[in-house]
């Protein structure tokens, strides 16, 4: 998304457009029985194929942007235990084929727990971390070793007529993580539990440049040769930060970060996330561990972190290749900015206003007209996608200004985008010493009235604008004093 990829211009971070019509250009009448020679070709509606083509076309900017980038993807051992890693392996194969450099970090808690139960050895946790005694360390080492082999086996599949056909993923593992003991915290001796001290980025980069996928286990090694049990989120965040990865992605049990009412918070800045953490407002789920780790990674230079569900089909691809995504996107800075329009925004503005022109809400504007009047427009830029626009046309002699071409993408309506544009237009009008703002509308008079506009006669329009008034449209004139 660059991707919930979010940072490349593309249609909605959401869905393909269903039902796009294709033209079958047939060369002779025999190719389409019953059609007279010379008659227009029959229009074919290929819904499933169309949706795929639309999605594929909309994903093209992401495909170009992701090539050669480093993604660190972390997941718990549950993903392997539940059999869901086989599906993830298909998506990872696709990313690798597109030139993404992948670092995987797996957890091993359920596998370690199962081995401890088999030995009838009690598990001890404090603050979400395992207190790793000698027995627990042995179980963690055995579980991690077996998991590594299972993951490598899944990534090595290449059966004909399967999504992994032709896959050529080489997996590299090793002692890339230098760790140190966690020691005694709050009176608890964590024994063989540790934390990341250093990541061998040179060795990892070398493997990535050779086209290999790097697989990291939740184990680290001290300079004295001690093996330490680490948390998956610590390894993932430290590795992503050390590599200055483009993305850190956590596959979790939860859908993402949720608010008090259970609503998914699709986007968070680091500052906002820090506030949620400090006030203890995180849900009682694995988000409590993954979000602080994602914040640390962003503070260390990771451009974007994603927290998504590992239970949702195709969640990884949906998060990366659609504008809306399916989880929570964490960024150092806001992904939404209000700014003056630029020439390269013309395509995005046209996509916004064309449906409104088609249903008569807006007056039709040509590309050439937009190019000439681009200095009049402001846009709401969401992750390098134009999601709303408006224009201000000043009439200095009458000290009035026209608010025109206010449009908001359907996915961003009822979220305050229109109000932000209106406030910015009003501020710009005041800075231009204008005393009055007016708008002509056929469909949205109530929205403007609720925001301080009043209905007025056509006669109040500046003379130049009044001469262009279209009697057939019968637009309602609304004015507001500034």
Number of C-alpha atoms within 10 A of each C-alpha: 30 22 25 32 26 28 20 23 22 22 24 20 26 16 17 20 16 17 15 16 12 13 11 13 11 13 11 14 14 11 10 14 8 8 14 12 12 10 9 12 17 13 11 12 15 13 15 11 13 18 17 14 16 17 19 14 15 22 22 13 17 23 20 13 16 22 15 17 13 22 24 25 23 25 23 22 21 19 22 21 13 10 10 15 21 18 14 21 19 20 18 23 22 16 20 20 14 14 16 22 25 25 24 20 24 26 27 30 19 17 20 22 18 13 18 18 11 9 11 9 12 10 15 13 11 12 9 11 15 21 22 23 17 11 14 23 21 17 22 27 19 15 22 23 13 13 20 17 11 14 18 18 12 17 23 18 19 15 11 9 8 11 16 22 13 14 18 16 19 14 21 16 16 11 13 21 23 20 24 22 22 18 14 10 10 7 7 11 16 21 18 21 25 28 23 26 15 18 21 14 16 11 12 22 16 11 18 20 11 11 20 21 25 21 22 25 27 26 27 28 23 17 9 7 9 12 21 25 31 29 24 25 23 22 28 30 31 22 27 31 24 17 21 19 25 20 30 28 26 30 23 22 19 19 21 29 27 18 13 9 6 9 11 15 16 18 23 20 18 23 15 15 22 16 12 16 15 10 9 10 14 19 16 9 13 15 22 16 18 25 26 19 22 33 23 19 26 26 14 17 16 27 20 29 33 32 29 26 21 22 15 16 12 15 19 26 18 22 26 27 28 26 30 25 27 26 26 24 28 30 26 19 12 15 18 15 13 17 14 17 22 13 12 10 22 17 12 20 26 17 14 22 22 18 13 17 15 11 9 13 19 20 16 15 13 10 13 10 10 18 14 10 15 18 15 16 23 24 25 23 21 20 23 19 23 29 25 27 29 23 24 25 18 19 18 13 8 13 16 25 28 22 23 20 25 21 24 24 17 11 12 14 13 10 9 10 18 20 14 14 24 19 11 17 23 22 14 14 23 17 9 14 15 21 16 19 24 24 22 22 20 13 12 11 18 11 12 18 14 9 11 12 19 16 16 14 10 17 9 13 23 18 13 9 12 12 9 8 15 9 7 6 12 12 17 16 20 23 24 19 13 14
